[in-house]
Amino acid sequence: MSEATSSPLISLDRVGKTYASGIMALGGVSAEIAQGSFVSLVGPSGCGKSTLLRILAGLISADSGAVAWPATGARPAELGFVFQEATLMPWASVFDNVWLPLKLKGRSREQAHERVMSALSRVSLADFADAFPRELSGGMRMRVSIARALVTEPPLLLMDEPFAALDEFTRETLDDDLLALWHAQAWTVVFVTHSIYEAVYLSQRVLVMGARPGRIVADVKIDAPAERGRDFRESHLYIDQCAAISAKLREAS
C-alpha cells in the first residue's frame, strides 16, 4: 500500500469554522491529501472532525482559510459521503435505496439497473436487492449505504465514523472490505473515526486533531504492508503505531 505521489486532490490552508452559537469548531486546519490516498482523522469528541468532513463535501462553508483542489481545479462533481448511520429509506428496497442518487440525476430504474447491481455486487449484497432495510443486519445496512455512496463512481469518498455502532467482528470485516474496495476503485478516502486501532489499520496517513478549536497537531505516516489482515493486527508494528498515535492524542488534549 504505497503512498500516492500525484498532485494533491485537496489542500487545506488554515481552514476555520465558527458556528452561530459562537462555538469555534475549527481553529486553522492545514493539510494536503493526495489523490488515491487513504487518510484518517482522529481526535477527541468535539474537535471538529465531522465539521471538516462536511466542509470538504460542500455541505457547510468555512469561515476562514481556503480549501483548494489542485488536481481538479474544483471540488469533484461526484463524491460519496457515508454518515455515521446508514440513513436508508425504510419503505424502499435495497435496490431503490442505492438507486436514489442516480434517480435524483434523472436516471430511470431501468437505466440505472446495471450500475446499481454493480455497486451492490461490490459490497456482496447483489442477492439482497429486493430486501428491505428492516430485514438486514446493521452491518448489511451499512454496506447498502456504502453502495449508495459509490453508485455514482465518485473519485472521493468521505466517511464519518461509518462503523462506530457495529460490533467489533462486523467492524473488522467491513474494514477489510473497505480496503479491498479502495484498492479496486482507486478512490481518495477521508475517514473519520474515534478508533486509533481502526485508523492505523486502514490508513496510509493519520491526521491527529487537537481539542476544540480543531487543528492538526500531528501528521503520521503509517508503516504497514500492502496486504493487511490478522497478521498485521497482531504485529508489534501495528501495536507500536497505535501507541504512538495515542501518545500524540494525549499530548494534544
N, C-alpha and C positions, 0 to 999 in steps of 0.2 A: 504494500500500500504506500506508494511513493507520493511525496508532497507535490501538488500541482505546481507547474512552473510558468504557466501562461499569465497574461496580463490580469491584474486583479478584476474580479467581477464587481466587487463592492469596495469602496473606500470611504471610511468614516473619519471625519475631521472635526473633533471637538463638538460632537453632537450633544445637545442639551434639550431637556424637556421638563417644563413645569406645568402642572395641571391647574385648572381654575381654582381648586381648593387651596392653592399655594404650595402643595407638595412638590418638591423638586425631585423628579424621578431619576433623571439623568443629569450628571454634572460635568459633561465634557468627555464623550467617548470617542476614542480614536483607534482605528484598526483597519487592516486590509484583509479581505477574504478572496483567495484565489479561485479562479474558475476550476470547477471539478473537485474542489476540496471538501472535506467533511470537518466542520468546525463546531464545537460545542461551547455553550455559555453556561458557566456555573457561578453560583454566588448565593448569599443569604436571601431569605424571603424579603421581598420588597425592595430589592436592589435595582430593579428596572430591567430585568432580563426580558420579560414579556413586552414591556414598553418598547424596547429596542427592536424586538422582532416585528412589532406592529408598525413601527416606523419604516422598517425595511419593506414591509408588504404594502406600504402606502395607505394603511388603514387610519393612521393618525400622522400628524406632521411634527417635525422637530421645531423647537423654538429658536434654536441657535445652532451654529455649526453647519456642516454640509454633508450630505450623502451623495456620493458620485458613483457612476457606473462606468469606469474607464474602458472596459472591454466591449460594452454595447452602446455606450453613449446615453442610455436612459434605462430606467427600470424595465426588465423584461415584460412584455405584454402578457405573457403567460407565466404565472408562478403558482406553486402549490402551497397551501397553508393547512397544516394539521393541528387542530386545537387539543387542549387537554382532555376534553370529552369528544366522543365520536360525533355528536351533533347530527345524528341521522333523522330523517323524517320517518316517524314510527308507522305511518299509514302507507308508506311506499315500499316496494320491494327493494332488494339489494340492487338489482339492475337499475331501477329508476332512481335510487339514491346516487349511484355512480354516474348515471346519465345526466344528472342535473346541470353541471357546468356546461355541457355541450348543448343541452336543451335551451339554456339561457342565451346561447350564441346562435340559436335558430336551427340547430341540427335536429331533424326528426328522429324518432326512436329507431326507425329503420336505418337511417343514415349513420346513426351513432352506434349501431349494434356491434360492428366489428371492433371498434375502438373500446367500447365498454367491456366486451368479453375479453379482450386482450388485457385490459387493466385488471380485471378480476382474476384472470389466469396468473398474472404476475404475483398476486398475493394468495394464490392457491384457493380461490373461492369461486371458480367458474361453476362448480356444481351447486352453488347456493344462490344463483342469480334470481330465482323466483321466491326465495325465502324472505321473511320479514325480520326487521331488527330484533323483535321480541323473541325470535326463535334462535338467536345467535348468542354465543358466549361473549363476554367482554372483550376478549382478545380478537374474536372474529369481527365484532363491530368495529374495532379499531382498524382491522385490515380493510374493511369496507371504506372507512374514512381515508385511509392511505390510497386506495384505488381511486376514490373520487378526486383526490388531490393530483394524482398522476395521469388521469384520463386525458387531460389536455396536453400531455407530454411537455411539462414545464422544464426549463433549464435550471430553475432554482426551487428548492423545497425548503420551506420554513416549518419547523416543528416545535410546538410549545408544550413540553412535558407530555408527549402523547401516551406514554406507557406508565405514568406515575400511579394510576389507580389499579394497575393489574398486579396479580400475584407474581412472585419472583420468577417462577418457572416460565410463565407465559411471557413475562418481560424479557427474559434472556432469549427465548425463542424468537420473539419479534425483533430484538436487537440483531440477531443473526440474519433474519430475513431482510431487515433494512440494509444491512451491509451488502448482502448479495444483490439487492436491487440497485444500490448505489454503484457498485462495480459494473453492473449490466447497463445502467441508464446514463452513466456519466453526468449525473446531476452535480450541482453545488448544493450542499446541505448545511443549513444553520440550525442547530439542535439545542433547545433549552432544556436543561434538566437540573434537578436538585441533587442527583446522584453522582458523586465523584466517580464511583465504580463504573457506571454506565458511560459517563463522558470519556473516561480513559479507554474503555473497551471499544467504543465506536470511532473515536476521532483521530484525525491527524494532528489537530491542534485543539487545545482547550484555553479559552479566554476566561480568566478568573475576574469576576467583578466584585468590587468592594461594596460595603453597606451604603445605603442611600446618603447622598445622591450618587447613583451608579456611575462607575468609571472602571476602566480596565486597569487592574493592578498587576496582572501577570499574563503573559502570553507564552504558553508552554507547548512545545512541540513534543508529540507523543512518539516514543521509540517503541515500535511494535512490528511484528512480522506482517507480511501481506495477508496471510491467512490467519484469521483469529478464531478462537474456539476455546474448548475446555482447557487445552494445554496452556494457552495464553492466560486465561482467567486464573489458573493455579500457579503461574510462574512468579518468581521473585521480581522479575522485570515489571510485571503488572502491579504487584503489591507495592513495590517501591515507588512507582509513579503515582499511584493513588495517594500514598502517604505524602509525597512531595506536594501535590496539589492541595491536600488537606492542610498542610502547613501554611501554604500561601493564603488559604482562606482564613485561617486563624490570625495571621498577621494583618489581614485587611479588616477584620471585624473590630 
